[in-house]
C-alpha cells in the first residue's frame, strides 16, 4: 500500500530538491565545489636534496595549484637526523628556519603562510614557542592551531607544519 503522506511530501519538496541540485551543478561548473581530474593531475610532490638524503617516506611539500602543503618540520640540522642543542627555543628557531628555507625553495615565503599547526611534546612549552614564533612571523599572523602530545620524531619538543600560497 502506498503511503500518500510520503508521496505528497516528496512531490511538494521536489522543487526544492531540484533547486539544490541546480545550485550544486552551478558551483561545480564554477570550480567552487568539485575537483576535476585535471586538478588531481596537478599534484606536484616536492623534495630537496637535503630532505631526500634522509630517506624518509614523505615529500617535504606538495603543491596543488598555488597552494603549498608543507610536511611537519622539526628542529633538525638540514640534511641530518639530529636535533639542534639548546632546548625548545633553539628547536623552534631551527624548525622555523627549516620551514622558511622549504618555502623559499618552492616559491613562497613566511609572509605567504596561511595556516600553521604546532605540535608540542609538552603544552608548558607553548609560551617559549610563541616567543620564537613572533620573531619569524609578523602581524597579521597566520591562522594557527597548537596541540600537545607525546612522541614527536627524534624526541623533538616541537614540530610545525604549514600551508602557504605560492608567490
MODELLER restraints for C-alpha pairs under 7 A, 6 or more apart:
rsr = mdl.restraints
at = mdl.atoms
rsr.add(forms.Gaussian(group=physical.xy_distance, feature=features.Distance(at['CA:27:A'], at['CA:33:A']), mean=5.51, stdev=0.5))
rsr.add(forms.Gaussian(group=physical.xy_distance, feature=features.Distance(at['CA:28:A'], at['CA:34:A']), mean=5.01, stdev=0.5))
rsr.add(forms.Gaussian(group=physical.xy_distance, feature=features.Distance(at['CA:42:A'], at['CA:64:A']), mean=6.13, stdev=0.5))
rsr.add(forms.Gaussian(group=physical.xy_distance, feature=features.Distance(at['CA:42:A'], at['CA:65:A']), mean=6.73, stdev=0.5))
rsr.add(forms.Gaussian(group=physical.xy_distance, feature=features.Distance(at['CA:43:A'], at['CA:62:A']), mean=6.75, stdev=0.5))
rsr.add(forms.Gaussian(group=physical.xy_distance, feature=features.Distance(at['CA:43:A'], at['CA:63:A']), mean=5.88, stdev=0.5))
rsr.add(forms.Gaussian(group=physical.xy_distance, feature=features.Distance(at['CA:43:A'], at['CA:64:A']), mean=5.08, stdev=0.5))
rsr.add(forms.Gaussian(group=physical.xy_distance, feature=features.Distance(at['CA:44:A'], at['CA:62:A']), mean=5.54, stdev=0.5))
rsr.add(forms.Gaussian(group=physical.xy_distance, feature=features.Distance(at['CA:44:A'], at['CA:63:A']), mean=4.95, stdev=0.5))
rsr.add(forms.Gaussian(group=physical.xy_distance, feature=features.Distance(at['CA:44:A'], at['CA:64:A']), mean=6.52, stdev=0.5))
rsr.add(forms.Gaussian(group=physical.xy_distance, feature=features.Distance(at['CA:45:A'], at['CA:59:A']), mean=6.04, stdev=0.5))
rsr.add(forms.Gaussian(group=physical.xy_distance, feature=features.Distance(at['CA:45:A'], at['CA:61:A']), mean=6.33, stdev=0.5))
rsr.add(forms.Gaussian(group=physical.xy_distance, feature=features.Distance(at['CA:45:A'], at['CA:62:A']), mean=4.59, stdev=0.5))
rsr.add(forms.Gaussian(group=physical.xy_distance, feature=features.Distance(at['CA:45:A'], at['CA:63:A']), mean=6.52, stdev=0.5))
rsr.add(forms.Gaussian(group=physical.xy_distance, feature=features.Distance(at['CA:46:A'], at['CA:59:A']), mean=5.74, stdev=0.5))
rsr.add(forms.Gaussian(group=physical.xy_distance, feature=features.Distance(at['CA:46:A'], at['CA:60:A']), mean=6.07, stdev=0.5))
rsr.add(forms.Gaussian(group=physical.xy_distance, feature=features.Distance(at['CA:46:A'], at['CA:61:A']), mean=5.14, stdev=0.5))
rsr.add(forms.Gaussian(group=physical.xy_distance, feature=features.Distance(at['CA:46:A'], at['CA:62:A']), mean=5.63, stdev=0.5))
rsr.add(forms.Gaussian(group=physical.xy_distance, feature=features.Distance(at['CA:47:A'], at['CA:59:A']), mean=5.52, stdev=0.5))
rsr.add(forms.Gaussian(group=physical.xy_distance, feature=features.Distance(at['CA:47:A'], at['CA:60:A']), mean=5.19, stdev=0.5))
rsr.add(forms.Gaussian(group=physical.xy_distance, feature=features.Distance(at['CA:47:A'], at['CA:61:A']), mean=6.66, stdev=0.5))
rsr.add(forms.Gaussian(group=physical.xy_distance, feature=features.Distance(at['CA:50:A'], at['CA:78:A']), mean=6.28, stdev=0.5))
rsr.add(forms.Gaussian(group=physical.xy_distance, feature=features.Distance(at['CA:50:A'], at['CA:79:A']), mean=4.31, stdev=0.5))
rsr.add(forms.Gaussian(group=physical.xy_distance, feature=features.Distance(at['CA:51:A'], at['CA:60:A']), mean=6.71, stdev=0.5))
rsr.add(forms.Gaussian(group=physical.xy_distance, feature=features.Distance(at['CA:51:A'], at['CA:79:A']), mean=5.94, stdev=0.5))
rsr.add(forms.Gaussian(group=physical.xy_distance, feature=features.Distance(at['CA:53:A'], at['CA:79:A']), mean=6.38, stdev=0.5))
rsr.add(forms.Gaussian(group=physical.xy_distance, feature=features.Distance(at['CA:54:A'], at['CA:79:A']), mean=6.37, stdev=0.5))
rsr.add(forms.Gaussian(group=physical.xy_distance, feature=features.Distance(at['CA:54:A'], at['CA:80:A']), mean=6.95, stdev=0.5))
rsr.add(forms.Gaussian(group=physical.xy_distance, feature=features.Distance(at['CA:59:A'], at['CA:71:A']), mean=6.99, stdev=0.5))
rsr.add(forms.Gaussian(group=physical.xy_distance, feature=features.Distance(at['CA:60:A'], at['CA:70:A']), mean=5.95, stdev=0.5))
rsr.add(forms.Gaussian(group=physical.xy_distance, feature=features.Distance(at['CA:60:A'], at['CA:71:A']), mean=5.24, stdev=0.5))
rsr.add(forms.Gaussian(group=physical.xy_distance, feature=features.Distance(at['CA:61:A'], at['CA:68:A']), mean=6.44, stdev=0.5))
rsr.add(forms.Gaussian(group=physical.xy_distance, feature=features.Distance(at['CA:61:A'], at['CA:69:A']), mean=5.38, stdev=0.5))
rsr.add(forms.Gaussian(group=physical.xy_distance, feature=features.Distance(at['CA:61:A'], at['CA:70:A']), mean=4.25, stdev=0.5))
rsr.add(forms.Gaussian(group=physical.xy_distance, feature=features.Distance(at['CA:61:A'], at['CA:71:A']), mean=5.67, stdev=0.5))
rsr.add(forms.Gaussian(group=physical.xy_distance, feature=features.Distance(at['CA:62:A'], at['CA:68:A']), mean=5.74, stdev=0.5))
rsr.add(forms.Gaussian(group=physical.xy_distance, feature=features.Distance(at['CA:62:A'], at['CA:69:A']), mean=5.21, stdev=0.5))
rsr.add(forms.Gaussian(group=physical.xy_distance, feature=features.Distance(at['CA:62:A'], at['CA:70:A']), mean=6.61, stdev=0.5))
rsr.add(forms.Gaussian(group=physical.xy_distance, feature=features.Distance(at['CA:63:A'], at['CA:69:A']), mean=6.34, stdev=0.5))
rsr.add(forms.Gaussian(group=physical.xy_distance, feature=features.Distance(at['CA:66:A'], at['CA:165:A']), mean=5.70, stdev=0.5))
rsr.add(forms.Gaussian(group=physical.xy_distance, feature=features.Distance(at['CA:66:A'], at['CA:166:A']), mean=5.15, stdev=0.5))
rsr.add(forms.Gaussian(group=physical.xy_distance, feature=features.Distance(at['CA:67:A'], at['CA:164:A']), mean=5.77, stdev=0.5))
rsr.add(forms.Gaussian(group=physical.xy_distance, feature=features.Distance(at['CA:67:A'], at['CA:165:A']), mean=4.61, stdev=0.5))
rsr.add(forms.Gaussian(group=physical.xy_distance, feature=features.Distance(at['CA:67:A'], at['CA:166:A']), mean=5.91, stdev=0.5))
rsr.add(forms.Gaussian(group=physical.xy_distance, feature=features.Distance(at['CA:68:A'], at['CA:163:A']), mean=5.64, stdev=0.5))
rsr.add(forms.Gaussian(group=physical.xy_distance, feature=features.Distance(at['CA:68:A'], at['CA:164:A']), mean=5.08, stdev=0.5))
rsr.add(forms.Gaussian(group=physical.xy_distance, feature=features.Distance(at['CA:68:A'], at['CA:165:A']), mean=6.01, stdev=0.5))
rsr.add(forms.Gaussian(group=physical.xy_distance, feature=features.Distance(at['CA:68:A'], at['CA:166:A']), mean=6.69, stdev=0.5))
rsr.add(forms.Gaussian(group=physical.xy_distance, feature=features.Distance(at['CA:69:A'], at['CA:162:A']), mean=6.25, stdev=0.5))
rsr.add(forms.Gaussian(group=physical.xy_distance, feature=features.Distance(at['CA:69:A'], at['CA:163:A']), mean=4.68, stdev=0.5))
rsr.add(forms.Gaussian(group=physical.xy_distance, feature=features.Distance(at['CA:69:A'], at['CA:164:A']), mean=6.65, stdev=0.5))
rsr.add(forms.Gaussian(group=physical.xy_distance, feature=features.Distance(at['CA:70:A'], at['CA:161:A']), mean=5.73, stdev=0.5))
rsr.add(forms.Gaussian(group=physical.xy_distance, feature=features.Distance(at['CA:70:A'], at['CA:162:A']), mean=5.26, stdev=0.5))
rsr.add(forms.Gaussian(group=physical.xy_distance, feature=features.Distance(at['CA:70:A'], at['CA:163:A']), mean=6.12, stdev=0.5))
rsr.add(forms.Gaussian(group=physical.xy_distance, feature=features.Distance(at['CA:71:A'], at['CA:161:A']), mean=5.55, stdev=0.5))
rsr.add(forms.Gaussian(group=physical.xy_distance, feature=features.Distance(at['CA:72:A'], at['CA:159:A']), mean=5.91, stdev=0.5))
rsr.add(forms.Gaussian(group=physical.xy_distance, feature=features.Distance(at['CA:72:A'], at['CA:160:A']), mean=5.10, stdev=0.5))
rsr.add(forms.Gaussian(group=physical.xy_distance, feature=features.Distance(at['CA:72:A'], at['CA:161:A']), mean=4.05, stdev=0.5))
rsr.add(forms.Gaussian(group=physical.xy_distance, feature=features.Distance(at['CA:73:A'], at['CA:95:A']), mean=5.73, stdev=0.5))
rsr.add(forms.Gaussian(group=physical.xy_distance, feature=features.Distance(at['CA:73:A'], at['CA:98:A']), mean=6.92, stdev=0.5))
rsr.add(forms.Gaussian(group=physical.xy_distance, feature=features.Distance(at['CA:73:A'], at['CA:99:A']), mean=6.67, stdev=0.5))
rsr.add(forms.Gaussian(group=physical.xy_distance, feature=features.Distance(at['CA:73:A'], at['CA:159:A']), mean=5.40, stdev=0.5))
rsr.add(forms.Gaussian(group=physical.xy_distance, feature=features.Distance(at['CA:73:A'], at['CA:160:A']), mean=5.35, stdev=0.5))
rsr.add(forms.Gaussian(group=physical.xy_distance, feature=features.Distance(at['CA:73:A'], at['CA:161:A']), mean=6.13, stdev=0.5))
rsr.add(forms.Gaussian(group=physical.xy_distance, feature=features.Distance(at['CA:74:A'], at['CA:95:A']), mean=4.87, stdev=0.5))
rsr.add(forms.Gaussian(group=physical.xy_distance, feature=features.Distance(at['CA:74:A'], at['CA:156:A']), mean=6.57, stdev=0.5))
rsr.add(forms.Gaussian(group=physical.xy_distance, feature=features.Distance(at['CA:74:A'], at['CA:158:A']), mean=6.27, stdev=0.5))
rsr.add(forms.Gaussian(group=physical.xy_distance, feature=features.Distance(at['CA:74:A'], at['CA:159:A']), mean=4.68, stdev=0.5))
rsr.add(forms.Gaussian(group=physical.xy_distance, feature=features.Distance(at['CA:74:A'], at['CA:160:A']), mean=6.73, stdev=0.5))
rsr.add(forms.Gaussian(group=physical.xy_distance, feature=features.Distance(at['CA:75:A'], at['CA:83:A']), mean=5.42, stdev=0.5))
rsr.add(forms.Gaussian(group=physical.xy_distance, feature=features.Distance(at['CA:75:A'], at['CA:84:A']), mean=6.12, stdev=0.5))
rsr.add(forms.Gaussian(group=physical.xy_distance, feature=features.Distance(at['CA:75:A'], at['CA:91:A']), mean=4.26, stdev=0.5))
rsr.add(forms.Gaussian(group=physical.xy_distance, feature=features.Distance(at['CA:75:A'], at['CA:92:A']), mean=6.15, stdev=0.5))
rsr.add(forms.Gaussian(group=physical.xy_distance, feature=features.Distance(at['CA:75:A'], at['CA:94:A']), mean=4.64, stdev=0.5))
rsr.add(forms.Gaussian(group=physical.xy_distance, feature=features.Distance(at['CA:75:A'], at['CA:95:A']), mean=4.20, stdev=0.5))
rsr.add(forms.Gaussian(group=physical.xy_distance, feature=features.Distance(at['CA:76:A'], at['CA:82:A']), mean=5.22, stdev=0.5))
rsr.add(forms.Gaussian(group=physical.xy_distance, feature=features.Distance(at['CA:76:A'], at['CA:83:A']), mean=4.03, stdev=0.5))
rsr.add(forms.Gaussian(group=physical.xy_distance, feature=features.Distance(at['CA:76:A'], at['CA:84:A']), mean=5.71, stdev=0.5))
rsr.add(forms.Gaussian(group=physical.xy_distance, feature=features.Distance(at['CA:76:A'], at['CA:94:A']), mean=6.82, stdev=0.5))
rsr.add(forms.Gaussian(group=physical.xy_distance, feature=features.Distance(at['CA:77:A'], at['CA:83:A']), mean=6.20, stdev=0.5))
rsr.add(forms.Gaussian(group=physical.xy_distance, feature=features.Distance(at['CA:77:A'], at['CA:84:A']), mean=6.21, stdev=0.5))
rsr.add(forms.Gaussian(group=physical.xy_distance, feature=features.Distance(at['CA:84:A'], at['CA:90:A']), mean=6.78, stdev=0.5))
rsr.add(forms.Gaussian(group=physical.xy_distance, feature=features.Distance(at['CA:84:A'], at['CA:91:A']), mean=6.10, stdev=0.5))
rsr.add(forms.Gaussian(group=physical.xy_distance, feature=features.Distance(at['CA:88:A'], at['CA:157:A']), mean=5.70, stdev=0.5))
rsr.add(forms.Gaussian(group=physical.xy_distance, feature=features.Distance(at['CA:88:A'], at['CA:158:A']), mean=6.85, stdev=0.5))
rsr.add(forms.Gaussian(group=physical.xy_distance, feature=features.Distance(at['CA:89:A'], at['CA:128:A']), mean=6.13, stdev=0.5))
rsr.add(forms.Gaussian(group=physical.xy_distance, feature=features.Distance(at['CA:89:A'], at['CA:129:A']), mean=6.21, stdev=0.5))
rsr.add(forms.Gaussian(group=physical.xy_distance, feature=features.Distance(at['CA:89:A'], at['CA:132:A']), mean=6.44, stdev=0.5))
rsr.add(forms.Gaussian(group=physical.xy_distance, feature=features.Distance(at['CA:91:A'], at['CA:158:A']), mean=6.89, stdev=0.5))
rsr.add(forms.Gaussian(group=physical.xy_distance, feature=features.Distance(at['CA:92:A'], at['CA:129:A']), mean=6.19, stdev=0.5))
rsr.add(forms.Gaussian(group=physical.xy_distance, feature=features.Distance(at['CA:92:A'], at['CA:132:A']), mean=6.60, stdev=0.5))
rsr.add(forms.Gaussian(group=physical.xy_distance, feature=features.Distance(at['CA:92:A'], at['CA:158:A']), mean=6.41, stdev=0.5))
rsr.add(forms.Gaussian(group=physical.xy_distance, feature=features.Distance(at['CA:93:A'], at['CA:132:A']), mean=6.22, stdev=0.5))
rsr.add(forms.Gaussian(group=physical.xy_distance, feature=features.Distance(at['CA:100:A'], at['CA:109:A']), mean=6.20, stdev=0.5))
rsr.add(forms.Gaussian(group=physical.xy_distance, feature=features.Distance(at['CA:100:A'], at['CA:110:A']), mean=6.12, stdev=0.5))
rsr.add(forms.Gaussian(group=physical.xy_distance, feature=features.Distance(at['CA:103:A'], at['CA:109:A']), mean=5.11, stdev=0.5))
rsr.add(forms.Gaussian(group=physical.xy_distance, feature=features.Distance(at['CA:107:A'], at['CA:166:A']), mean=5.45, stdev=0.5))
rsr.add(forms.Gaussian(group=physical.xy_distance, feature=features.Distance(at['CA:107:A'], at['CA:167:A']), mean=6.03, stdev=0.5))
rsr.add(forms.Gaussian(group=physical.xy_distance, feature=features.Distance(at['CA:108:A'], at['CA:165:A']), mean=6.56, stdev=0.5))
rsr.add(forms.Gaussian(group=physical.xy_distance, feature=features.Distance(at['CA:108:A'], at['CA:166:A']), mean=4.70, stdev=0.5))
rsr.add(forms.Gaussian(group=physical.xy_distance, feature=features.Distance(at['CA:108:A'], at['CA:167:A']), mean=5.19, stdev=0.5))
rsr.add(forms.Gaussian(group=physical.xy_distance, feature=features.Distance(at['CA:110:A'], at['CA:137:A']), mean=6.79, stdev=0.5))
rsr.add(forms.Gaussian(group=physical.xy_distance, feature=features.Distance(at['CA:112:A'], at['CA:164:A']), mean=5.47, stdev=0.5))
rsr.add(forms.Gaussian(group=physical.xy_distance, feature=features.Distance(at['CA:112:A'], at['CA:165:A']), mean=5.41, stdev=0.5))
rsr.add(forms.Gaussian(group=physical.xy_distance, feature=features.Distance(at['CA:113:A'], at['CA:142:A']), mean=6.05, stdev=0.5))
rsr.add(forms.Gaussian(group=physical.xy_distance, feature=features.Distance(at['CA:113:A'], at['CA:162:A']), mean=6.74, stdev=0.5))
rsr.add(forms.Gaussian(group=physical.xy_distance, feature=features.Distance(at['CA:113:A'], at['CA:163:A']), mean=5.90, stdev=0.5))
rsr.add(forms.Gaussian(group=physical.xy_distance, feature=features.Distance(at['CA:113:A'], at['CA:164:A']), mean=4.02, stdev=0.5))
rsr.add(forms.Gaussian(group=physical.xy_distance, feature=features.Distance(at['CA:113:A'], at['CA:165:A']), mean=6.38, stdev=0.5))
rsr.add(forms.Gaussian(group=physical.xy_distance, feature=features.Distance(at['CA:114:A'], at['CA:142:A']), mean=4.91, stdev=0.5))
rsr.add(forms.Gaussian(group=physical.xy_distance, feature=features.Distance(at['CA:114:A'], at['CA:143:A']), mean=6.12, stdev=0.5))
rsr.add(forms.Gaussian(group=physical.xy_distance, feature=features.Distance(at['CA:114:A'], at['CA:163:A']), mean=5.74, stdev=0.5))
rsr.add(forms.Gaussian(group=physical.xy_distance, feature=features.Distance(at['CA:114:A'], at['CA:164:A']), mean=5.23, stdev=0.5))
rsr.add(forms.Gaussian(group=physical.xy_distance, feature=features.Distance(at['CA:115:A'], at['CA:142:A']), mean=5.12, stdev=0.5))
rsr.add(forms.Gaussian(group=physical.xy_distance, feature=features.Distance(at['CA:115:A'], at['CA:143:A']), mean=4.56, stdev=0.5))
rsr.add(forms.Gaussian(group=physical.xy_distance, feature=features.Distance(at['CA:115:A'], at['CA:144:A']), mean=5.46, stdev=0.5))
rsr.add(forms.Gaussian(group=physical.xy_distance, feature=features.Distance(at['CA:115:A'], at['CA:162:A']), mean=5.60, stdev=0.5))
rsr.add(forms.Gaussian(group=physical.xy_distance, feature=features.Distance(at['CA:115:A'], at['CA:163:A']), mean=5.22, stdev=0.5))
rsr.add(forms.Gaussian(group=physical.xy_distance, feature=features.Distance(at['CA:116:A'], at['CA:142:A']), mean=6.76, stdev=0.5))
rsr.add(forms.Gaussian(group=physical.xy_distance, feature=features.Distance(at['CA:116:A'], at['CA:143:A']), mean=6.36, stdev=0.5))
rsr.add(forms.Gaussian(group=physical.xy_distance, feature=features.Distance(at['CA:116:A'], at['CA:144:A']), mean=4.73, stdev=0.5))
rsr.add(forms.Gaussian(group=physical.xy_distance, feature=features.Distance(at['CA:116:A'], at['CA:145:A']), mean=6.54, stdev=0.5))
rsr.add(forms.Gaussian(group=physical.xy_distance, feature=features.Distance(at['CA:116:A'], at['CA:160:A']), mean=6.64, stdev=0.5))
rsr.add(forms.Gaussian(group=physical.xy_distance, feature=features.Distance(at['CA:116:A'], at['CA:161:A']), mean=5.61, stdev=0.5))
rsr.add(forms.Gaussian(group=physical.xy_distance, feature=features.Distance(at['CA:116:A'], at['CA:162:A']), mean=4.37, stdev=0.5))
rsr.add(forms.Gaussian(group=physical.xy_distance, feature=features.Distance(at['CA:116:A'], at['CA:163:A']), mean=6.51, stdev=0.5))
rsr.add(forms.Gaussian(group=physical.xy_distance, feature=features.Distance(at['CA:117:A'], at['CA:144:A']), mean=5.56, stdev=0.5))
rsr.add(forms.Gaussian(group=physical.xy_distance, feature=features.Distance(at['CA:117:A'], at['CA:145:A']), mean=4.80, stdev=0.5))
rsr.add(forms.Gaussian(group=physical.xy_distance, feature=features.Distance(at['CA:117:A'], at['CA:146:A']), mean=5.78, stdev=0.5))
rsr.add(forms.Gaussian(group=physical.xy_distance, feature=features.Distance(at['CA:117:A'], at['CA:160:A']), mean=5.60, stdev=0.5))
rsr.add(forms.Gaussian(group=physical.xy_distance, feature=features.Distance(at['CA:117:A'], at['CA:161:A']), mean=5.33, stdev=0.5))
rsr.add(forms.Gaussian(group=physical.xy_distance, feature=features.Distance(at['CA:117:A'], at['CA:162:A']), mean=6.42, stdev=0.5))
rsr.add(forms.Gaussian(group=physical.xy_distance, feature=features.Distance(at['CA:118:A'], at['CA:145:A']), mean=6.09, stdev=0.5))
rsr.add(forms.Gaussian(group=physical.xy_distance, feature=features.Distance(at['CA:118:A'], at['CA:146:A']), mean=4.51, stdev=0.5))
rsr.add(forms.Gaussian(group=physical.xy_distance, feature=features.Distance(at['CA:118:A'], at['CA:147:A']), mean=6.34, stdev=0.5))
rsr.add(forms.Gaussian(group=physical.xy_distance, feature=features.Distance(at['CA:118:A'], at['CA:159:A']), mean=5.90, stdev=0.5))
rsr.add(forms.Gaussian(group=physical.xy_distance, feature=features.Distance(at['CA:118:A'], at['CA:160:A']), mean=4.55, stdev=0.5))
rsr.add(forms.Gaussian(group=physical.xy_distance, feature=features.Distance(at['CA:118:A'], at['CA:161:A']), mean=6.74, stdev=0.5))
rsr.add(forms.Gaussian(group=physical.xy_distance, feature=features.Distance(at['CA:119:A'], at['CA:146:A']), mean=5.84, stdev=0.5))
rsr.add(forms.Gaussian(group=physical.xy_distance, feature=features.Distance(at['CA:119:A'], at['CA:147:A']), mean=5.11, stdev=0.5))
rsr.add(forms.Gaussian(group=physical.xy_distance, feature=features.Distance(at['CA:119:A'], at['CA:148:A']), mean=5.66, stdev=0.5))
rsr.add(forms.Gaussian(group=physical.xy_distance, feature=features.Distance(at['CA:119:A'], at['CA:158:A']), mean=5.63, stdev=0.5))
rsr.add(forms.Gaussian(group=physical.xy_distance, feature=features.Distance(at['CA:119:A'], at['CA:159:A']), mean=5.01, stdev=0.5))
rsr.add(forms.Gaussian(group=physical.xy_distance, feature=features.Distance(at['CA:119:A'], at['CA:160:A']), mean=6.13, stdev=0.5))
rsr.add(forms.Gaussian(group=physical.xy_distance, feature=features.Distance(at['CA:120:A'], at['CA:147:A']), mean=6.13, stdev=0.5))
rsr.add(forms.Gaussian(group=physical.xy_distance, feature=features.Distance(at['CA:120:A'], at['CA:148:A']), mean=4.49, stdev=0.5))
rsr.add(forms.Gaussian(group=physical.xy_distance, feature=features.Distance(at['CA:120:A'], at['CA:149:A']), mean=6.26, stdev=0.5))
rsr.add(forms.Gaussian(group=physical.xy_distance, feature=features.Distance(at['CA:120:A'], at['CA:157:A']), mean=5.79, stdev=0.5))
rsr.add(forms.Gaussian(group=physical.xy_distance, feature=features.Distance(at['CA:120:A'], at['CA:158:A']), mean=4.67, stdev=0.5))
rsr.add(forms.Gaussian(group=physical.xy_distance, feature=features.Distance(at['CA:120:A'], at['CA:159:A']), mean=6.60, stdev=0.5))
rsr.add(forms.Gaussian(group=physical.xy_distance, feature=features.Distance(at['CA:121:A'], at['CA:148:A']), mean=5.57, stdev=0.5))
rsr.add(forms.Gaussian(group=physical.xy_distance, feature=features.Distance(at['CA:121:A'], at['CA:149:A']), mean=5.27, stdev=0.5))
rsr.add(forms.Gaussian(group=physical.xy_distance, feature=features.Distance(at['CA:121:A'], at['CA:150:A']), mean=5.05, stdev=0.5))
rsr.add(forms.Gaussian(group=physical.xy_distance, feature=features.Distance(at['CA:121:A'], at['CA:151:A']), mean=6.98, stdev=0.5))
rsr.add(forms.Gaussian(group=physical.xy_distance, feature=features.Distance(at['CA:121:A'], at['CA:152:A']), mean=6.63, stdev=0.5))
rsr.add(forms.Gaussian(group=physical.xy_distance, feature=features.Distance(at['CA:121:A'], at['CA:157:A']), mean=4.91, stdev=0.5))
rsr.add(forms.Gaussian(group=physical.xy_distance, feature=features.Distance(at['CA:121:A'], at['CA:158:A']), mean=6.29, stdev=0.5))
rsr.add(forms.Gaussian(group=physical.xy_distance, feature=features.Distance(at['CA:122:A'], at['CA:148:A']), mean=5.68, stdev=0.5))
rsr.add(forms.Gaussian(group=physical.xy_distance, feature=features.Distance(at['CA:122:A'], at['CA:149:A']), mean=6.80, stdev=0.5))
rsr.add(forms.Gaussian(group=physical.xy_distance, feature=features.Distance(at['CA:123:A'], at['CA:148:A']), mean=5.28, stdev=0.5))
